[in-house]
Amino acid sequence: MMLAGKVALVTGAASGIGRATALLMAAEGAQVVAADIDAQGAAATAGVIAQQGGEALAVTADVTDDAQVAAMVAATLARFGRLDCAFNNAGVAPREAAPLAAIDPAEWQRVIAANLTSVFLCLRHEIPAMIADGGGAIVNTASIAGRIGLAQAGAYVAAKHGVIGLTRNAALDHAKDGIRVNAVCPGFVDTPLASRGIERRRAAILARVPMARIGEPAEIAQLVVWLCSDRASFVNGADVAADGGHVAN
Ligand SMILES: NC(=O)c1ccc[n+]([C@@H]2O[C@H](COP(=O)([O-])OP(=O)(O)OC[C@H]3O[C@@H](n4cnc5c(N)ncnc54)[C@H](O)[C@@H]3O)[C@@H](O)[C@H]2O)c1
């Protein structure tokens, strides 16, 4: 098992990529903290892990709020005594497609807070917890939108480019602490967050993807678990795509 004996924290664990990753981490031997702003969804993910014989704690937290992020990490340490792996994955899609100059400043702030500032806040509390126990591995969810522009999604694209920058700097600043920090860049994946955009633009999206299909959350989970595991011992500061070849096109 790739994560045997490790304690792993997942944000956005109620749904989609976070849920699939929490389940796979548990199947690979980790004790899992399933965190989400959606209390019921987080509890449901933790419940499935328990049903399958794993160990999980559900935590309700809004990752845009520093105090709630601090409490989320504190709850992890209180229950499991340590933190080895963190998947900073919670995020939101823009409310509507809009060209850059038409983005409302409040919507800009919402998208940046949920997709970028949230990752900074998580890193800020996770890294000291990991240092206290000799190091760890962190994966942040960026996107193909961190590598390329996506029409009419300027705030999301800026946030995801920011996640890649934040990942590189966290890796740079904390390698000496025994912490690896990497980013995953999913292409279009079948989750509630992406469903509206995929429905609207399915043919255009598939035309850009060499594998000509939408991804599954479990396919992203495989990459995240590997990056969190000791098998990825020399991988640091990287942004790794799982996108069916989208950004290669
Ligand atoms: N689905 C895709 O096509 C795709 C592609 C690239 C990147 N991503 C990224 O993957 C990540 C996961 O998205 P998903 O597609 O699984 O979507 P999803 O909507 O299924 O899951 C996102 C989860 O994050 C939670 N969340 C949102 N805001 C939060 C907050 N402030 N605090 C705590 N939890 C919060 C939601 O409640 C939800 O459970 C996001 O960062 C998203 O930007 C998704």
The ligand as an SDF file (V2000), in Angstrom:
LIG
                    3D

 44 48  0  0  0  0  0  0  0  0999 V2000
  -13.4700   19.0640  -12.8500 N   0  0  0  0  0  0  0  0  0  0  0  0
  -12.5850   19.6090  -13.6660 C   0  0  0  0  0  0  0  0  0  0  0  0
  -12.7280   19.5770  -14.9000 O   0  0  0  0  0  0  0  0  0  0  0  0
  -11.3640   20.2700  -13.1060 C   0  0  0  0  0  0  0  0  0  0  0  0
  -10.2960   20.5360  -13.9600 C   0  0  0  0  0  0  0  0  0  0  0  0
   -9.1520   21.1400  -13.4570 C   0  0  0  0  0  0  0  0  0  0  0  0
   -9.0820   21.4730  -12.1320 C   0  0  0  0  0  0  0  0  0  0  0  0
  -10.1440   21.2190  -11.3110 N   0  0  0  0  0  0  0  0  0  0  0  0
  -10.0040   21.5940   -9.9090 C   0  0  0  0  0  0  0  0  0  0  0  0
  -10.1930   20.4440   -9.1170 O   0  0  0  0  0  0  0  0  0  0  0  0
  -10.5610   20.8370   -7.7980 C   0  0  0  0  0  0  0  0  0  0  0  0
  -11.7290   19.9850   -7.3500 C   0  0  0  0  0  0  0  0  0  0  0  0
  -12.8350   20.2700   -8.1700 O   0  0  0  0  0  0  0  0  0  0  0  0
  -13.8980   19.1850   -8.6510 P   0  0  0  0  0  0  0  0  0  0  0  0
  -13.9290   19.2530  -10.1230 O   0  0  0  0  0  0  0  0  0  0  0  0
  -13.6700   17.9030   -7.9590 O   0  0  0  0  0  0  0  0  0  0  0  0
  -15.2430   19.9400   -8.1610 O   0  0  0  0  0  0  0  0  0  0  0  0
  -16.3840   19.5600   -7.1260 P   0  0  0  0  0  0  0  0  0  0  0  0
  -17.3090   20.7120   -7.1680 O   0  0  0  0  0  0  0  0  0  0  0  0
  -16.8710   18.1910   -7.3670 O   0  0  0  0  0  0  0  0  0  0  0  0
  -15.6060   19.5770   -5.7250 O   0  0  0  0  0  0  0  0  0  0  0  0
  -15.1320   20.7610   -5.1470 C   0  0  0  0  0  0  0  0  0  0  0  0
  -15.3320   20.6600   -3.6480 C   0  0  0  0  0  0  0  0  0  0  0  0
  -14.7190   21.8140   -3.0360 O   0  0  0  0  0  0  0  0  0  0  0  0
  -15.5770   22.2430   -2.0100 C   0  0  0  0  0  0  0  0  0  0  0  0
  -15.3420   23.6550   -1.7280 N   0  0  0  0  0  0  0  0  0  0  0  0
  -15.6030   24.7140   -2.5260 C   0  0  0  0  0  0  0  0  0  0  0  0
  -15.2760   25.8560   -1.9020 N   0  0  0  0  0  0  0  0  0  0  0  0
  -14.8110   25.5040   -0.6690 C   0  0  0  0  0  0  0  0  0  0  0  0
  -14.3460   26.2400    0.4340 C   0  0  0  0  0  0  0  0  0  0  0  0
  -14.2890   27.5720    0.4290 N   0  0  0  0  0  0  0  0  0  0  0  0
  -13.9230   25.5550    1.5230 N   0  0  0  0  0  0  0  0  0  0  0  0
  -13.9720   24.2080    1.5480 C   0  0  0  0  0  0  0  0  0  0  0  0
  -14.4250   23.4750    0.5390 N   0  0  0  0  0  0  0  0  0  0  0  0
  -14.8400   24.1110   -0.5600 C   0  0  0  0  0  0  0  0  0  0  0  0
  -16.9850   22.0020   -2.5240 C   0  0  0  0  0  0  0  0  0  0  0  0
  -17.9370   21.9700   -1.4790 O   0  0  0  0  0  0  0  0  0  0  0  0
  -16.8070   20.6700   -3.2370 C   0  0  0  0  0  0  0  0  0  0  0  0
  -17.0790   19.5770   -2.3840 O   0  0  0  0  0  0  0  0  0  0  0  0
  -10.8610   22.3410   -7.8800 C   0  0  0  0  0  0  0  0  0  0  0  0
   -9.7400   23.0600   -7.3790 O   0  0  0  0  0  0  0  0  0  0  0  0
  -11.0110   22.5820   -9.3690 C   0  0  0  0  0  0  0  0  0  0  0  0
  -10.7050   23.9120   -9.7320 O   0  0  0  0  0  0  0  0  0  0  0  0
  -11.2800   20.6170  -11.7600 C   0  0  0  0  0  0  0  0  0  0  0  0
  1  2  1  0
  2  3  2  0
  2  4  1  0
  4  5  1  0
  4 44  2  0
  5  6  2  0
  6  7  1  0
  7  8  2  0
  8  9  1  0
  8 44  1  0
  9 10  1  0
  9 42  1  0
 10 11  1  0
 11 12  1  0
 11 40  1  0
 12 13  1  0
 13 14  1  0
 14 15  2  0
 14 16  1  0
 14 17  1  0
 17 18  1  0
 18 19  2  0
 18 20  1  0
 18 21  1  0
 21 22  1  0
 22 23  1  0
 23 24  1  0
 23 38  1  0
 24 25  1  0
 25 26  1  0
 25 36  1  0
 26 27  1  0
 26 35  1  0
 27 28  2  0
 28 29  1  0
 29 30  1  0
 29 35  2  0
 30 31  1  0
 30 32  2  0
 32 33  1  0
 33 34  2  0
 34 35  1  0
 36 37  1  0
 36 38  1  0
 38 39  1  0
 40 41  1  0
 40 42  1  0
 42 43  1  0
M  CHG  2   8   1  16  -1
M  END
$$$$
